[in-house]
Amino acid sequence: MITSIVLIKTSVDRVPEVAEQIAALEGVSEVYSVTGPHDLIALVRVREHEQLAEVIPARLSKIPGVEATETHIAFRTYSQHDLEAAFAIGLDS
């Protein structure tokens, strides 16, 4: 699974509507409204790199109100859930 973090700038008056439209796209797992220089952060999860092009520039970027995107592709995922599972390997409950 390929995970991409997409930083999104939107029209200020359309943040909720844009977030809902992005969240409805296939391949988008989560959308966060955030503070700072970007308005939204979307997590895109796909099986192949080619699918990123279908989701981000072909659909997400074309949603009315999306002004700019910056995409980061994750090399590896670390999460509390993963760490707990790793430490539990071989231990009896």
FITORFI-800252 format. One record per residue (C-alpha): residue in three letters; residue number from 1; x, y, z. Coordinates in pm, whole numbers, plus 50000, padded with zeros to 5 digits. Layout:
// residues N
+------+--------+-------+-------+-------+
: roti : vodren :     X :     Y :     Z :
+------+--------+-------+-------+-------+
:  ALA :    NUM :     X :     Y :     Z :
...
+------+--------+-------+-------+-------+
//
This chain:
// residues 93
+------+--------+-------+-------+-------+
: roti : vodren :     X :     Y :     Z :
+------+--------+-------+-------+-------+
:  MET :      1 : 50000 : 50000 : 50000 :
:  ILE :      2 : 50136 : 50341 : 49903 :
:  THR :      3 : 50048 : 50628 : 50134 :
:  SER :      4 : 50062 : 50986 : 50018 :
:  ILE :      5 : 50016 : 51296 : 50234 :
:  VAL :      6 : 49863 : 51580 : 50033 :
:  LEU :      7 : 49884 : 51936 : 50169 :
:  ILE :      8 : 49604 : 52143 : 50019 :
:  LYS :      9 : 49536 : 52516 : 49993 :
:  THR :     10 : 49173 : 52607 : 49925 :
:  SER :     11 : 48949 : 52906 : 49884 :
:  VAL :     12 : 48893 : 53020 : 50244 :
:  ASP :     13 : 48516 : 53030 : 50206 :
:  ARG :     14 : 48495 : 52673 : 50068 :
:  VAL :     15 : 48705 : 52467 : 50312 :
:  PRO :     16 : 48421 : 52244 : 50444 :
:  GLU :     17 : 48274 : 52177 : 50099 :
:  VAL :     18 : 48614 : 52104 : 49947 :
:  ALA :     19 : 48703 : 51872 : 50237 :
:  GLU :     20 : 48380 : 51675 : 50189 :
:  GLN :     21 : 48437 : 51638 : 49815 :
:  ILE :     22 : 48796 : 51523 : 49868 :
:  ALA :     23 : 48690 : 51275 : 50138 :
:  ALA :     24 : 48442 : 51121 : 49892 :
:  LEU :     25 : 48715 : 51038 : 49638 :
:  GLU :     26 : 48815 : 50675 : 49601 :
:  GLY :     27 : 49165 : 50633 : 49743 :
:  VAL :     28 : 49131 : 50912 : 49999 :
:  SER :     29 : 49119 : 50763 : 50348 :
:  GLU :     30 : 49110 : 51080 : 50560 :
:  VAL :     31 : 49092 : 51457 : 50527 :
:  TYR :     32 : 49191 : 51693 : 50809 :
:  SER :     33 : 49114 : 52063 : 50840 :
:  VAL :     34 : 49429 : 52215 : 50989 :
:  THR :     35 : 49594 : 52538 : 51098 :
:  GLY :     36 : 49903 : 52680 : 50935 :
:  PRO :     37 : 49991 : 52758 : 50574 :
:  HIS :     38 : 49765 : 52481 : 50438 :
:  ASP :     39 : 49391 : 52443 : 50486 :
:  LEU :     40 : 49353 : 52067 : 50450 :
:  ILE :     41 : 49565 : 51754 : 50470 :
:  ALA :     42 : 49447 : 51443 : 50288 :
:  LEU :     43 : 49582 : 51090 : 50322 :
:  VAL :     44 : 49568 : 50899 : 49996 :
:  ARG :     45 : 49624 : 50523 : 50006 :
:  VAL :     46 : 49655 : 50327 : 49682 :
:  ARG :     47 : 49812 : 50000 : 49569 :
:  GLU :     48 : 50021 : 50132 : 49279 :
:  HIS :     49 : 50204 : 50460 : 49206 :
:  GLU :     50 : 50007 : 50509 : 48885 :
:  GLN :     51 : 49689 : 50536 : 49092 :
:  LEU :     52 : 49828 : 50844 : 49265 :
:  ALA :     53 : 49807 : 51026 : 48932 :
:  GLU :     54 : 49443 : 50921 : 48897 :
:  VAL :     55 : 49351 : 51045 : 49244 :
:  ILE :     56 : 49559 : 51359 : 49301 :
:  PRO :     57 : 49614 : 51557 : 48980 :
:  ALA :     58 : 49327 : 51401 : 48782 :
:  ARG :     59 : 49051 : 51436 : 49044 :
:  LEU :     60 : 49153 : 51602 : 49373 :
:  SER :     61 : 49328 : 51900 : 49215 :
:  LYS :     62 : 49032 : 51965 : 48986 :
:  ILE :     63 : 48778 : 52008 : 49265 :
:  PRO :     64 : 48647 : 52368 : 49258 :
:  GLY :     65 : 48809 : 52560 : 49542 :
:  VAL :     66 : 49138 : 52366 : 49543 :
:  GLU :     67 : 49404 : 52628 : 49475 :
:  ALA :     68 : 49726 : 52430 : 49524 :
:  THR :     69 : 49852 : 52091 : 49641 :
:  GLU :     70 : 50183 : 51961 : 49768 :
:  THR :     71 : 50225 : 51583 : 49772 :
:  HIS :     72 : 50455 : 51377 : 49994 :
:  ILE :     73 : 50490 : 51001 : 49948 :
:  ALA :     74 : 50562 : 50800 : 50262 :
:  PHE :     75 : 50858 : 50560 : 50259 :
:  ARG :     76 : 50755 : 50375 : 50572 :
:  THR :     77 : 50471 : 50394 : 50825 :
:  TYR :     78 : 50522 : 50403 : 51200 :
:  SER :     79 : 50226 : 50400 : 51435 :
:  GLN :     80 : 50153 : 50326 : 51798 :
:  HIS :     81 : 49947 : 50026 : 51687 :
:  ASP :     82 : 50244 : 49885 : 51491 :
:  LEU :     83 : 50482 : 49937 : 51783 :
:  GLU :     84 : 50251 : 49762 : 52029 :
:  ALA :     85 : 50213 : 49466 : 51793 :
:  ALA :     86 : 50590 : 49438 : 51749 :
:  PHE :     87 : 50656 : 49432 : 52122 :
:  ALA :     88 : 50380 : 49175 : 52176 :
:  ILE :     89 : 50531 : 48919 : 51935 :
:  GLY :     90 : 50608 : 48600 : 52121 :
:  LEU :     91 : 50455 : 48712 : 52447 :
:  ASP :     92 : 50170 : 48517 : 52606 :
:  SER :     93 : 49873 : 48724 : 52715 :
+------+--------+-------+-------+-------+
//
